[in-house]
Amino acid sequence: MSSISLRIEKLPVTPMLWKVLFLSGIGWLFDAMDQGMMAGVMASIGRSWQLTSADLGLLGSASAVGMAVGAAVAGMIADRYGRRTVITFTLILYGLASAASGIAPNFAVLLFLRFLTGLGLGGELPAASTLVSEFSPTKVRGRMVVLLESFWAWGWIAAALIAYLLIPIYGWRIGFFLGGVPALYAAYLRKGIPESPRYLEQKGYFKEADAIVGKMEKQAGINSKHIDTSPLSGDKRSKGGRLADLWSKAYFKHTIVLWVLWLGINFGYYGFVLWTPTLLVGKGFSLVKGFEFTLIMTIAQLPGYYSAAYLIEKIGRKKVLVIYLIGTAVSAYLFGQAASSNSVLTFGCLLYFFSLGAWGAVYAYTPEVYPTSIRGCGTGWAAAIGRIGAIAAPYVVGLMYGAKGKEIGFTYVFIMLTIVFAVVAAVVALIGVETKGKTLDEINVA
């Protein structure tokens, strides 16, 4: 294990780590607001522009296409130029494109702006989770990344409040303005985030890495011995990860599990979350009542995240993933069969609880199975492959819902999603590896 990694492992949770988590999380919150806003405005946009179910599905898929491209490209850039650089510039791109969506004159322009929004969003999330993971000692690494992911819930809650309180009065454009403009301020605040010391050391920038870890040690009251801070010669520094590296003998099994996991959870999640208000309207609820139910379900995400954050260091990443994915599958089936208001609300809350707990575990688990030199690339490509599911799901759901009719279509959609979540749970249970209690170095040589 390298000296920087050894020193990080000896640290408690320092103020600097909390700072990295908070500033990364604020951007994550606004990213979630944007995605949540789409769920809130799809029904409103559809009524305003007389769009078909297939059109709405295409709108939901547009940002997912950008997210796929952004995740793959930004992951490799993060390995070459740094995690901090990526999370700053992707948030700026996201904020500008999201705000501009509020003045889109027609459907075609909105589709393009949603693609640009996704480009920023897709690039930021894998880089941010990688940064927090690399700053964290083993004993709290999983928990810190799940806490980062929990900012997503707060963003969805904010989006649901806007959809419930403002969109029925001011229209769908206000949602994009309130999601995009504050994100630009969050990008400005991220100037205060330091670069990952593990990344800096791996690139040969020992002095910079030593200064950051030294500051963390000072905050923790730890005195460290002087280390060699002479830079590596250029030819010994990593030039960043490549896609081919992920399929090497050492990592191909990890890559298979992660790609299936990301593909399935994206398809299942975006298959229901973007459509929930619209599906509830089709089931006979008013648009305002649909927003109200969605808001209540969204709040159920918080205990889902926090319970996963607690359990992930107690029973492990693999068990948490399997338990929460199975819980999501069962909840999706019951939600699809729900007939009364109470059952819709109950099973909807369970669906959000388990699915977002699973998402937290996914983000904690993914950066842990690759070495620092290809961690950004591996995390980015897993997210990119996952976006194929996110691209397909809203459109497939729209087609199925439109073809089967509003009542039976609702049931068919959730049977399909139940199967997807169950298959992903089985793959993780049978092939996935456990990373709990292992340092990043130990996992990658196992």
Beta strands, then each sheet from edge to edge (+ up, - down):
end
